[in-house]
Amino acid sequence: MDYRELAKIEENKSMTIKHMAYAVKNVENALKEYQGLLNVSNKIKPVIWEKAKTKVAVFFIGGVEFQLCESIEHQGKFNRWVDQYGEGLQHICYEVEDIEATLKHSKNNGAQLRKCEACNVYGSHPHPEGFVAFIDDEASGIEIEFMQVYTKEELKNYQIEGV
């Protein structure tokens, strides 16, 4: 059995990639690069997420959501990341079936909860698309976010905007 076959047998199917967020100095310039190199639609335009104090361009490639993120405040989280590490992948959001079970597993293995800067909350809490939580540990230098996407019923209860 080769290594790819073994990797597929051992695949963790309880989570998938929800989105990947890239810290950039300038969203417009970064978006032009993706449009030119990867044929991202010219119809994609940056928007402001007021609560998160972030200018973001969102697009999909191969079913995965990409977020190009620029802080609109000088000391914002994405500007701090760019200053420390340069532009690039800042975090991966993993969509999980049960966020509490996922957090319990991570904490049992030494993870610490990180504060959501947009909401000023530690641990699982409502966001526009689902319950989210951040852990204060990185996998190969990349921050980790978990999201349990809302059911249709939950979506009616959590009408959250602006993140």
C-alpha positions in Angstrom: 0.0 0.0 0.0 1.5 3.4 -1.0 1.5 6.4 1.3 -1.5 8.1 -0.5 -3.7 5.0 0.0 -2.8 4.8 3.6 -3.5 8.5 4.1 -7.0 8.1 2.6 -7.7 5.1 4.9 -6.7 7.2 7.9 -8.5 10.4 6.8 -10.4 12.4 9.4 -13.8 12.7 7.8 -15.3 14.6 10.7 -14.1 17.9 9.3 -13.5 19.7 6.0 -11.9 23.0 5.0 -14.5 25.7 5.3 -12.3 28.6 4.3 -8.7 29.7 4.1 -7.8 33.3 5.1 -4.8 35.1 3.7 -3.4 38.1 5.4 -2.5 40.8 2.8 -1.2 44.3 2.8 -3.7 45.5 0.1 -6.8 43.5 -0.8 -7.3 45.1 -4.2 -3.7 44.3 -5.3 -3.9 40.8 -4.0 -7.2 40.2 -5.7 -5.8 41.4 -9.0 -3.0 38.8 -8.6 -5.5 36.0 -8.0 -7.6 37.2 -11.0 -4.6 37.2 -13.2 -2.9 34.0 -12.1 -5.9 31.8 -11.1 -8.7 33.2 -13.3 -10.7 34.4 -10.3 -13.8 36.3 -11.6 -13.4 40.1 -12.2 -16.8 40.5 -10.6 -15.4 39.8 -7.2 -15.1 43.0 -5.2 -13.8 43.7 -1.7 -16.3 44.4 1.1 -15.8 45.7 4.6 -16.6 43.5 7.6 -17.3 46.3 10.2 -17.3 44.2 13.3 -14.0 42.4 12.3 -12.5 45.7 11.1 -11.4 43.9 8.0 -11.6 44.5 4.2 -12.0 41.2 2.6 -12.4 39.7 -0.9 -14.1 36.3 -0.9 -14.0 33.8 -3.8 -14.1 30.1 -4.4 -11.6 27.8 -6.1 -12.4 24.1 -6.3 -15.2 24.4 -3.8 -13.0 26.0 -1.1 -13.6 29.5 0.1 -10.7 31.9 -0.1 -10.6 35.1 2.0 -8.1 37.9 1.2 -8.0 39.9 4.4 -6.6 43.4 5.1 -7.1 45.0 8.5 -8.6 48.5 8.3 -7.0 49.4 11.6 -3.2 49.9 11.8 -2.8 47.4 14.6 -5.5 45.0 13.3 -4.9 41.2 13.4 -4.1 40.8 9.7 -1.7 43.8 9.7 0.1 42.3 12.8 0.3 39.0 10.9 1.8 40.7 7.8 4.3 42.6 10.0 5.4 39.4 11.7 5.3 36.8 9.0 4.7 38.6 5.7 1.7 38.1 3.4 0.3 34.6 3.2 -2.0 32.0 4.7 -3.1 33.2 8.2 -5.7 30.7 9.2 -7.6 27.7 8.1 -11.2 27.3 9.2 -12.3 23.7 9.6 -16.0 22.9 9.3 -16.8 20.4 12.0 -19.9 18.3 12.8 -19.7 19.0 16.6 -17.7 22.0 17.7 -17.9 21.1 21.4 -16.5 17.6 20.8 -13.8 19.1 18.6 -12.8 21.7 21.2 -12.8 19.0 23.9 -10.5 16.8 21.8 -8.2 19.8 21.1 -8.1 20.9 24.7 -7.4 17.4 25.9 -4.4 17.5 23.7 -3.1 20.7 25.1 -4.8 23.4 23.0 -5.8 26.7 24.6 -8.8 28.7 23.4 -8.0 32.0 21.6 -10.2 35.0 21.8 -12.2 35.9 18.7 -11.1 39.5 18.1 -14.3 40.4 16.3 -16.6 39.3 19.1 -14.2 39.5 22.1 -15.3 35.9 23.1 -13.4 32.8 24.0 -14.7 29.4 22.9 -17.7 28.5 20.7 -20.1 31.4 19.9 -22.5 32.4 17.2 -21.1 34.0 14.0 -23.0 34.7 10.7 -22.6 31.2 9.3 -22.3 29.1 12.4 -20.7 28.6 15.8 -17.0 29.4 15.7 -14.1 29.0 18.0 -10.4 29.6 17.7 -7.6 27.8 19.4 -4.3 29.4 20.5 -2.2 26.8 19.0 -0.9 26.7 15.4 -0.4 23.8 13.0 2.8 24.5 11.1 2.5 28.2 11.8 -1.1 28.5 10.7 -3.9 29.6 13.1 -6.9 27.3 13.5 -10.6 28.1 13.5 -13.4 25.6 13.9 -16.9 26.2 12.6 -20.1 24.2 13.1 -22.3 25.5 10.3 -25.9 26.3 11.4 -28.7 24.1 10.6 -31.6 25.8 8.8 -33.4 26.1 12.1 -30.4 27.6 13.9 -29.9 30.1 11.0 -33.3 31.6 11.7 -32.3 32.1 15.4 -28.8 33.6 14.7 -29.3 36.6 12.4 -25.7 37.9 12.8 -24.2 40.3 10.4 -21.1 42.4 10.0 -18.3 40.0 10.9 
